Amino acid sequence: AHRPPTASRGNDAVRVLEQSLSLREAGPLGSAIDVARTLEAVALAHQRKGDYKRSGLLIRRAYSIHRERTAEHPAFVGTLNSLAQQLWFEGNLIESRKVSLQAVSVSERLLRADHPTTAKAVRYLAGTVFYLGDLEEAHSLWSRALGMAERSFGPDHFETAGYLHDVALAELEQGDYAKARTRFERALAILERRFGGWHD
């Protein structure tokens, strides 16, 4: 998890991103994809501030743009992932799972096998399934996402550490403590090499 920015820095980020959004929407060169991506960036800044009402409006606008104009573009997967996370923050896990399934389906159709975007979509789906209580399915999905991450980034890449952590979490909840500990230790070692021993 990332430490939230200070209130002033968060507000500064939102202000700059909203200026960028205004320019994108008004400019003749702004494409639908550019506008949708900027909407997502503003929404993420609001999510980090805990303003889920505002982030929800922005994410849904981005989703509508993609659905109407660019539903066959790989960028749509990112929007679906963002919408799934938004629904999770709103407590709507059933809808979050549905959108994550769509993100996986679109990503598998439009991108190469083991693409990092697909791995992220599978990872988000697994997280929702985990909180819905299906530990076995969550473990299976997280393991699949880990395999994709290892093939895309390598087994010792810092991006892979988060995927290791997810599988370990599922194993911990399933009572497989030895496997969970091994994965947690591996993830910790990767992150310590990347960020140092005192990074949050």
Disulfide bonds with the S-S distance in Angstrom:
none
